[in-house]
Amino acid sequence: MKQGEIALSVIIPVFNVEKYVEDCIKSVLKQDYKNFEIIVVDDGSTDSSGKICKELARNNDKIKLICQENMGLSQARNSGMLQAVGEYVLFVDSDDVLIPNSLNQIMKFIHQKQPDFLKFGFKTIPQNYKIDAKNFSAQSVEIQAKISRNEMLDKLLTGKIPNYSWSFIAKKSIYVDNGITFPRNRLYEDLATSYRVIAASTTLYKMETVFYLYRQRNNSIANQHNSKIGPDILASLNEISVFFKNYFPGMLEKHWNMYVYFLLLAFYENSKTRGKDDTELFKNRKQLLKFYSLRKSKNISWKYFISLILVKFKIFVPIQDIRIGIKKMISRI
């Protein structure tokens, strides 16, 4: 990295999060580390989010504000990437926050090791959690390990690490040089991209230290039924299948957990938004039953095999409804 160049671009897509966006942006502005830019992309917000972003940008020259018509999270991230000048890129969702001193610790490590890809820890917080910076502080990195590309992909496919795009930092060149963008107008866009970022990286590290607070909201995309979710997930799974067959033959067949998890999610969403006699729903269930027969290969964990049994006996959806209902009740306590 040449002297005077910006080391990191933090990209924050924003859409109708007036309750959380100020905390999010300020959690980045208050970082001890200073050699970074913030790119805020207002994706056509209809609440006061845009006004809040404009006020913050007016008073902070670190912030680049992009205002665009609503095109979805994928295109908001892509717009931010086009404007980014940092050597590294970090995505932050606008209802989440960075823990104080996180960037200092992350970038200190990056300057030492110069990785292509760095995975870090995060903590999940409930929707109405009151964030007090005094309760969180990024400590010195305690556990870090250099991991091969194949090992990181193994961890992704087995479900040992999530595919959230905000849970890692990567060189911008990994995205640009390999044509990696977020698929426009597709939900669960991280599923379509994270494995490609890992696969394109040569030097990879994993940290256990928690640097990021992930807020689970009841009205987020992940917690609402949408007729697009099922088809979009299946489109990404098809791309994953083709990609691994071409570039990492045999790897996906050894680790079906992530694939089956999202296939179950697609089936559940299709069941909630389509008629019971729908052709795509039938195909989705048929595909799951194929994995039921593969259990003897031990490449699917018991956790997901039990779900496949429920699919076979046509009770997966009602039991999933009960599980989700209980989870929501607990979150309100």
C-alpha positions as CSV (number, residue, x, y, z in Angstrom):
1,M,0.0,0.0,0.0
2,K,1.5,3.4,-1.0
3,Q,1.7,6.2,1.4
4,G,-1.4,8.4,1.3
5,E,-3.7,5.8,-0.1
6,I,-6.9,4.9,1.7
7,A,-6.6,1.4,3.2
8,L,-10.3,0.6,3.7
9,S,-13.7,1.4,2.3
10,V,-16.6,0.7,4.6
11,I,-19.8,0.3,2.5
12,I,-23.1,0.8,4.2
13,P,-26.3,0.2,2.2
14,V,-29.3,2.0,3.7
15,F,-33.1,1.5,3.2
16,N,-35.8,2.5,5.7
17,V,-33.8,2.0,8.9
18,E,-34.3,5.4,10.6
19,K,-34.3,3.8,14.0
20,Y,-30.8,2.3,13.6
21,V,-28.8,4.0,10.9
22,E,-27.4,6.8,13.0
23,D,-26.0,4.4,15.5
24,C,-24.5,2.3,12.7
25,I,-22.7,5.1,10.9
26,K,-21.5,6.7,14.2
27,S,-20.1,3.3,15.3
28,V,-17.8,3.5,12.2
29,L,-17.0,7.2,12.6
30,K,-15.9,6.7,16.2
31,Q,-13.3,4.1,15.4
32,D,-9.8,4.8,16.6
33,Y,-8.4,3.8,13.2
34,K,-8.5,6.7,10.7
35,N,-7.3,5.6,7.3
36,F,-10.7,4.7,5.9
37,E,-13.7,6.1,4.0
38,I,-17.4,5.4,4.5
39,I,-19.6,5.0,1.5
40,V,-23.3,5.3,2.5
41,V,-25.7,4.3,-0.2
42,D,-29.3,5.5,0.4
43,D,-31.3,3.0,-1.7
44,G,-34.4,5.2,-2.1
45,S,-35.5,5.3,1.6
46,T,-39.0,6.5,2.1
47,D,-38.6,7.2,5.9
48,S,-36.2,9.7,7.5
49,S,-33.1,7.5,6.8
50,G,-32.0,9.6,3.9
51,K,-32.3,12.8,5.9
52,I,-30.2,11.3,8.7
53,C,-27.5,10.2,6.2
54,K,-27.4,13.6,4.6
55,E,-26.9,15.3,7.9
56,L,-24.1,13.0,9.0
57,A,-22.4,13.3,5.6
58,R,-22.7,17.1,5.8
59,N,-20.7,17.1,9.0
60,N,-18.2,14.4,8.2
61,D,-15.8,14.5,5.3
62,K,-15.1,10.8,5.6
63,I,-18.6,10.0,4.3
64,K,-19.4,9.7,0.6
65,L,-23.2,9.7,0.2
66,I,-24.8,8.0,-2.8
67,C,-28.5,8.6,-3.3
68,Q,-30.3,6.3,-5.8
69,E,-33.8,5.0,-6.5
70,N,-34.7,1.8,-4.8
71,M,-32.9,-1.1,-6.5
72,G,-32.4,-3.5,-3.6
73,L,-29.5,-4.4,-1.3
74,S,-27.4,-6.1,-4.0
75,Q,-27.4,-3.0,-6.3
76,A,-26.7,-0.7,-3.3
77,R,-23.7,-2.7,-2.4
78,N,-22.6,-2.8,-6.1
79,S,-23.0,1.0,-6.2
80,G,-20.8,1.4,-3.2
81,M,-18.1,-0.9,-4.6
82,L,-18.0,1.2,-7.8
83,Q,-17.1,4.3,-5.7
84,A,-14.7,2.6,-3.3
85,V,-11.1,3.5,-3.5
86,G,-9.8,1.5,-0.5
87,E,-7.5,-1.4,-0.9
88,Y,-9.8,-3.5,1.3
89,V,-13.6,-3.5,1.5
90,L,-15.9,-4.1,4.5
91,F,-19.7,-4.2,4.2
92,V,-21.7,-3.1,7.2
93,D,-25.5,-3.5,7.3
94,S,-27.2,-0.3,8.4
95,D,-29.0,-1.8,11.4
96,D,-25.8,-3.3,12.8
97,V,-22.8,-1.7,14.5
98,L,-19.0,-2.1,14.8
99,I,-17.6,-2.6,18.3
100,P,-15.3,0.3,19.3
101,N,-11.6,-0.1,18.3
102,S,-12.5,-2.9,15.9
103,L,-11.0,-1.4,12.8
104,N,-7.8,-0.6,14.6
105,Q,-7.3,-4.2,15.6
106,I,-8.4,-5.5,12.2
107,M,-6.2,-3.2,10.1
108,K,-3.2,-3.7,12.4
109,F,-3.4,-7.4,11.6
110,I,-4.0,-6.7,7.9
111,H,-1.0,-4.4,7.6
112,Q,1.1,-7.2,9.2
113,K,-0.2,-10.2,7.2
114,Q,-1.6,-8.6,4.0
115,P,-4.3,-11.3,3.6
116,D,-6.7,-11.4,0.6
117,F,-9.5,-12.5,3.0
118,L,-10.0,-12.1,6.7
119,K,-12.9,-13.7,8.6
120,F,-13.8,-12.2,12.0
121,G,-16.2,-12.9,14.8
122,F,-19.6,-11.4,15.5
123,K,-22.3,-11.3,18.2
124,T,-26.0,-11.5,17.5
125,I,-28.2,-9.0,19.4
126,P,-32.0,-8.8,19.6
127,Q,-34.0,-6.1,17.8
128,N,-34.5,-3.7,20.6
129,Y,-31.1,-4.2,22.3
130,K,-29.8,-1.0,23.8
131,I,-26.2,-0.6,22.7
132,D,-23.8,0.8,25.2
133,A,-20.2,1.2,23.9
134,K,-19.0,0.8,27.5
135,N,-20.1,-2.8,27.3
136,F,-18.2,-3.6,24.2
137,S,-14.6,-3.1,23.3
138,A,-12.5,-5.0,20.7
139,Q,-9.6,-6.5,22.6
140,S,-6.3,-7.6,21.1
141,V,-6.6,-10.5,18.7
142,E,-6.3,-13.6,20.8
143,I,-6.9,-16.4,18.3
144,Q,-6.1,-16.2,14.6
145,A,-5.1,-18.8,12.1
146,K,-4.0,-18.9,8.6
147,I,-6.3,-21.2,6.7
148,S,-6.1,-22.6,3.2
149,R,-8.7,-21.8,0.6
150,N,-10.1,-25.3,0.6
151,E,-10.3,-25.4,4.4
152,M,-12.2,-22.1,4.5
153,L,-14.6,-23.5,1.8
154,D,-15.0,-26.6,3.9
155,K,-15.9,-24.5,6.9
156,L,-18.5,-22.6,4.8
157,L,-20.1,-25.8,3.3
158,T,-20.3,-27.5,6.7
159,G,-21.9,-24.5,8.3
160,K,-19.0,-23.8,10.7
161,I,-18.8,-20.3,9.4
162,P,-21.8,-18.2,7.9
163,N,-21.8,-16.7,4.5
164,Y,-22.7,-13.1,5.6
165,S,-20.9,-10.6,3.4
166,W,-20.4,-8.3,6.5
167,S,-18.5,-11.1,8.4
168,F,-15.2,-10.6,6.6
169,I,-12.9,-8.1,5.0
170,A,-11.4,-8.8,1.5
171,K,-9.2,-6.9,-0.9
172,K,-11.3,-4.9,-3.4
173,S,-9.2,-6.5,-6.2
174,I,-10.6,-9.9,-5.3
175,Y,-14.1,-8.6,-6.3
176,V,-13.0,-6.6,-9.3
177,D,-10.5,-8.9,-10.8
178,N,-12.8,-11.9,-10.6
179,G,-16.0,-10.1,-11.7
180,I,-17.7,-10.7,-8.3
181,T,-20.8,-8.6,-7.9
182,F,-24.0,-9.1,-6.0
183,P,-26.8,-10.4,-8.2
184,R,-29.3,-7.6,-8.9
185,N,-32.8,-8.1,-7.6
186,R,-32.0,-11.4,-5.8
187,L,-32.7,-12.0,-2.1
188,Y,-30.2,-13.8,0.1
189,E,-27.5,-12.3,-2.1
190,D,-24.7,-13.3,0.3
191,L,-25.3,-17.0,-0.7
192,A,-24.4,-16.1,-4.3
193,T,-21.1,-14.3,-3.6
194,S,-19.3,-15.3,-0.4
195,Y,-18.0,-18.6,-1.7
196,R,-16.7,-16.9,-4.8
197,V,-14.7,-14.4,-2.7
198,I,-13.2,-17.2,-0.7
199,A,-12.4,-19.3,-3.8
200,A,-10.7,-16.3,-5.5
201,S,-8.5,-15.6,-2.4
202,T,-5.0,-17.0,-1.9
203,T,-4.1,-15.9,1.6
204,L,-6.9,-16.3,4.1
205,Y,-7.1,-15.8,7.9
206,K,-9.7,-16.4,10.5
207,M,-10.1,-14.5,13.7
208,E,-12.2,-15.5,16.7
209,T,-12.4,-12.0,18.2
210,V,-15.8,-10.4,18.0
211,F,-15.8,-7.1,16.1
212,Y,-19.3,-6.8,14.8
213,L,-22.8,-6.7,16.4
214,Y,-25.5,-8.2,14.2
215,R,-29.0,-7.1,15.0
216,Q,-31.8,-9.6,14.3
217,R,-35.0,-7.7,13.4
218,N,-38.4,-9.2,13.2
219,N,-39.2,-7.3,10.0
220,S,-35.9,-8.0,8.2
221,I,-35.9,-10.0,4.9
222,A,-34.7,-13.1,6.8
223,N,-37.8,-12.9,9.0
224,Q,-40.5,-12.2,6.4
225,H,-42.2,-14.5,3.9
226,N,-41.6,-13.5,0.3
227,S,-42.5,-15.4,-2.8
228,K,-39.0,-14.4,-4.2
229,I,-37.0,-16.1,-1.4
230,G,-37.5,-19.7,-2.5
231,P,-36.7,-19.2,-6.3
232,D,-33.8,-16.8,-5.5
233,I,-32.2,-19.3,-3.1
234,L,-32.6,-22.1,-5.6
235,A,-31.0,-20.0,-8.3
236,S,-28.0,-19.4,-6.1
237,L,-27.8,-23.1,-5.1
238,N,-27.8,-24.1,-8.8
239,E,-24.9,-21.7,-9.4
240,I,-23.0,-23.1,-6.4
241,S,-23.5,-26.7,-7.7
242,V,-22.1,-25.7,-11.1
243,F,-19.2,-23.7,-9.6
244,F,-18.0,-26.5,-7.4
245,K,-18.4,-29.1,-10.0
246,N,-16.2,-27.0,-12.4
247,Y,-13.5,-25.7,-9.9
248,F,-13.6,-27.9,-6.8
249,P,-14.9,-31.3,-8.0
250,G,-16.0,-33.6,-5.2
251,M,-15.9,-30.9,-2.4
252,L,-19.6,-30.1,-2.3
253,E,-20.5,-33.8,-2.2
254,K,-18.4,-34.2,1.0
255,H,-20.1,-31.3,2.8
256,W,-23.8,-30.9,2.1
257,N,-24.8,-29.1,5.3
258,M,-25.0,-25.5,4.0
259,Y,-26.6,-26.6,0.7
260,V,-29.3,-28.7,2.5
261,Y,-29.9,-25.9,5.0
262,F,-30.7,-23.4,2.2
263,L,-32.7,-26.0,0.3
264,L,-34.8,-26.5,3.4
265,L,-35.3,-22.8,3.7
266,A,-36.3,-22.5,0.0
267,F,-38.8,-25.3,0.5
268,Y,-40.3,-23.7,3.6
269,E,-40.6,-20.3,1.9
270,N,-42.1,-21.9,-1.2
271,S,-44.6,-23.8,1.0
272,K,-45.7,-20.5,2.7
273,T,-46.1,-18.5,-0.6
274,R,-47.2,-21.1,-3.1
275,G,-50.1,-23.5,-3.5
276,K,-49.6,-27.1,-2.2
277,D,-49.9,-28.4,-5.8
278,D,-47.3,-25.9,-7.2
279,T,-44.9,-27.6,-9.6
280,E,-41.8,-25.8,-8.2
281,L,-42.7,-26.8,-4.7
282,F,-43.0,-30.4,-5.8
283,K,-39.6,-30.3,-7.5
284,N,-38.1,-28.7,-4.3
285,R,-39.5,-31.5,-2.1
286,K,-38.3,-34.1,-4.6
287,Q,-34.8,-32.7,-4.4
288,L,-34.8,-32.8,-0.6
289,L,-35.9,-36.4,-0.6
290,K,-32.9,-37.3,-2.7
291,F,-30.7,-36.0,0.1
292,Y,-32.7,-38.1,2.6
293,S,-31.5,-41.2,0.7
294,L,-27.9,-39.9,0.9
295,R,-27.7,-39.9,4.7
296,K,-25.8,-43.2,4.7
297,S,-22.8,-41.3,3.2
298,K,-22.6,-39.3,6.5
299,N,-22.1,-36.0,4.6
300,I,-25.2,-34.5,6.1
301,S,-25.4,-33.8,9.8
302,W,-28.1,-35.4,12.0
303,K,-29.5,-31.9,12.5
304,Y,-30.5,-31.6,8.9
305,F,-31.2,-35.2,8.4
306,I,-34.0,-35.0,11.0
307,S,-35.4,-32.1,9.0
308,L,-35.3,-34.2,5.9
309,I,-37.3,-36.9,7.8
310,L,-39.9,-34.3,8.6
311,V,-40.1,-33.3,4.9
312,K,-40.5,-37.0,4.0
313,F,-43.5,-37.3,6.3
314,K,-44.9,-33.9,5.3
315,I,-44.7,-32.3,8.8
316,F,-41.6,-30.1,8.3
317,V,-43.5,-26.9,7.6
318,P,-45.9,-27.0,10.6
319,I,-43.1,-28.0,13.0
320,Q,-41.0,-25.1,11.6
321,D,-43.9,-22.8,12.2
322,I,-44.0,-23.8,15.9
323,R,-40.3,-23.5,16.2
324,I,-40.3,-19.9,14.7
325,G,-43.3,-19.0,16.9
326,I,-41.5,-20.0,20.1
327,K,-38.4,-18.2,19.0
328,K,-40.3,-15.0,18.5
329,M,-42.0,-15.3,21.9
330,I,-38.7,-15.7,23.6
331,S,-37.3,-12.6,21.8
332,R,-40.1,-10.5,23.2
333,I,-39.3,-11.5,26.8
